[in-house]
Each structure stands twice: as C-alpha cells, then as structure tokens.
Amino acid sequence: MKTSWHFSVPERSISSNSEILPLDARITNYSADLWVTDPPYADAVNYEELSELFLAWYEKRLPVLFPEWYTDSKRALAVKGADENFRVAMVECYKKLAEKMPDNGFQLVMFTHQDVDVWSDLALILWAAGLRVTAAWTIATETDTSFRTGKYVQGTVLLVLRKRRDSLRGDRADIWPEVQNEVRRQLAAMLELDDKEDPNFGDADYQLAAYAAALRVVTAYGAIEDIDVERELRRTRRPGETSPLSDMIRSAVRIASDFLVPDGLDKTIWRQLAPEERFYIKGVEIEAHGEYRDGVYQEFARGFGIRDYRWLLGSDAANQTRLKTASELKGRDLSGEGFAGSLLRQVLFAVYKTAEEDDPQPGLDYLKQELPGYWDQRRTVIALLDYLSNKPSGSMTHWKKDTEAAHLLLGTVEGDSL
Ligand SMILES: C[S@@+](CC[C@H](N)C(=O)[O-])C[C@H]1O[C@@H](n2cnc3c(N)ncnc32)[C@H](O)[C@@H]1O
C-alpha cells in the first residue's frame, strides 16, 4: 500500500540580536548562560592554514563589511598539537568560559577524535578547567554515501558540563569503587530499559555511557589523592605514557566491554578474553550484521582501549571497513604484545593452516605445540572455533574458506583426547 502525507510547516520570522566576534577564547569578556564549543581535535586539522586559504579571497572585503573584524589567521593563538601545549591551551579556554558563566549555567562541548589518548586527555582538561561532566550523547555523523571516501568524522560526542562547585577530595582507592558502581549501575539501567527483542542501544552507546559515567564520578572531585593537575597537564609524556586520571577512565570503559558479550559466545569465555581479542570477535560479529562503517571500529578501539588496530583491517575504506580473515592474516605477527601473542591469534593461525592444507592436523599440531597449557585452554579454543565457524554470514564470501576450515578444525579438536 502506498501512503502519502503532507505536512505544512508554518512560516515564522525569527529575529534576534546577534553579534559575531572573531576572538581568542582565552580573552572572552562576554558572559553567557550556555556555551557551545567545537574545539580543535588536537592535531587533526590545521585550521589556521585553512583560514589563510580563504583569507586570500576575503581579506579585502572583510574590513568593509565588518570593520571590527581582523583579517589575520592569528596562527600564534591557534589551539593545536597533541602535547602539553594543546592541553594547557584547552584548559585556559575552558577555564575562561567557565568563569564567564553563572553557577547554574552549562556548557556543551562537541568532541570527536579517533585517538584514545586525546580522548582520555579531555577528561584531564575539563577537570582542570573546574568543570564537571553531567551527561553525554553521541550523534552519528557518518553519511552513507559512496562519493565520499577516505577518513572522515564518524560520530561526535556531546558532553554537558557544569561548574564544579564543591571541593570534594578523594583517594583513588575510594573513587575507583565509586566509578565501578556508577558504570555498572548505568549499564544495568540501560540494559533493563532496552527492548530485548529489538535493541535500540548499540555497543558504542554502552561504551560511551560507561565513559560518561566514569567522567561523572571523577570530575565531581576537586582533588584526587596525589594527582597534581597542573603538573599532569604540563608534563611531557613519553610515547604510550598516559596520565593516572586517564588510566582510571580507561579501566572504567573496560568494565563496559564485559557487558558486550557477542551472541554465540559464552559469557565466561568472553570475560577471559583480552581487549584485542574482544575487538576482533566484535568485528566479526558486526560484519555479520552487515556493518562496514569505519567509525564503529574506532568506537570499539576507543572502548576496549586499543591503540593500534589498523593492521588487523582487511579494508579500511569508509563504509567498507572489515577485519582481515584468518587466511589474510596468514602467519604474520604470531608472538609479542597485544593481539599478536593472544590465544585467538594462535587459533586464527591454526584455521589458516587448516584452510591452506585442507587438513586440520597441522593446525591441531600447531596449537598443541605452541599453546602453553593446551589442555587447560582447550575449552576456550573450542568456543573460539565454534564462533569462527558459525558467526561469519553467507554474504561474507571472503570468510567462506576459513569458516569451513574452522569447522573442520573444531571437529578435530573436540575429538582429540589425552
Ligand atoms: C572543529 S573547528 C570548529 C568548526 C566549526 N564548528 C564549524 O562547523 O565550522 C575548531 C575551531 O577552533 C578554532 N580555534 C583554534 N584556536 C582557538 C582559540 N584560541 N580561540 C578560539 N577558537 C580557536 C579553529 O580556528 C577552528 O575554527
């Protein structure tokens, strides 16, 4: 049946007094009940260079139309970088805006960044600026178009911030259980609220909710044990080094991943898996649901606290993102930190061997030789093989050979005895 409907939008004339001031946020003089900001994303885009490109056209006209504006890119004032200078400059901006806001005012900060470190740094920045997170929402910004290729912003998080008014002090040992409880309470409430048959919340929603719950608890404190905010902000970090505050927030987000048990895998097995293994298992699950957006992988990496996952991708084109299959991973990276040294990685290699030789024996021999305590891990190996042989959907043709191999190997591992 074809239905058509018509809705006439009433015409309204909207007028207001507005003023646009090109200004360094740090010298804002204006007071407002609500500040909406969209800060630069660390070193993602060189806005000052972009403005110079446009100034080439506007430079002469702007002073005529807007005599009080300047026509300079003000490079020196740009908040940029991903280091201590970025953190300090951001705090200066947000401190100023908090100062120029009444006690019952609030701020809305849009934030998008793929890098888990920049993201967790935001907590430190807002905390140091005297602000407290009270809510968070994500909006999906990925467009389903084929004409846009490459990396672009997939989803934006909107954080609601209020002034932190009381000077609560706490020890990490007291705050951590509070963070855990708040995260669990938040996730349990969402699970209860959601429709079991047709869920509305996705994994990314749970992860973000956990992140926001942790931020709510942590940023409510004025001082945490021995954390010296000023020092943390200005400290030059070695690659991979984080701040104590972001470590606490990362751990909180990891709690969320315990809730995200994929269909077809036992809860107890899921809880034993390392973050990188969970990332891969989840990647296979979402692909089976026809999900190919790069942003979803970014959200998972952020949620599971994984830094480098690009090497696991078989395709990273926008809207075509997917993981490498066992046969595409081949024998690459079989030992070391993270995914390379994980049980799942060894299982995938055994699947690849089985597929390559069309015989499960070399795969089984490999697992028995290489896995320390093979018999203790056998139950998990069986669960992973079962998952890999059933999860990939029929439309994932690149998985066909490997799902068959996983099935073959599963039968052999199950039939094997001491
Ligand atoms: C993510 S962009 C905002 C994009 C904007 N919402 C839009 O839709 O076009 C971040 C902006 O912050 C500006 N910015 C950088 N440093 C600043 C500072 N010190 N004070 C105010 N704005 C600054 C950059 O020039 C850039 O335009």
The ligand as an ORCA input file, in Angstrom:
! r2SCAN-3c Opt
* xyz 0 1
  C      36.488     21.927     14.991
  S      36.730     23.558     14.428
  C      35.180     24.295     14.555
  C      34.349     24.078     13.336
  C      33.015     24.811     13.337
  N      32.154     24.350     14.426
  C      32.321     24.620     12.014
  O      31.342     23.841     11.943
  O      32.778     25.185     11.019
  C      37.686     24.279     15.706
  C      37.858     25.781     15.586
  O      38.542     26.298     16.745
  C      39.278     27.437     16.318
  N      40.301     27.808     17.323
  C      41.588     27.384     17.434
  N      42.202     28.031     18.446
  C      41.286     28.889     19.002
  C      41.335     29.850     20.064
  N      42.439     30.057     20.771
  N      40.216     30.544     20.324
  C      39.071     30.354     19.607
  N      38.972     29.470     18.583
  C      40.071     28.748     18.279
  C      39.881     26.979     14.997
  O      40.276     28.073     14.220
  C      38.691     26.225     14.377
  O      37.931     27.084     13.604
*
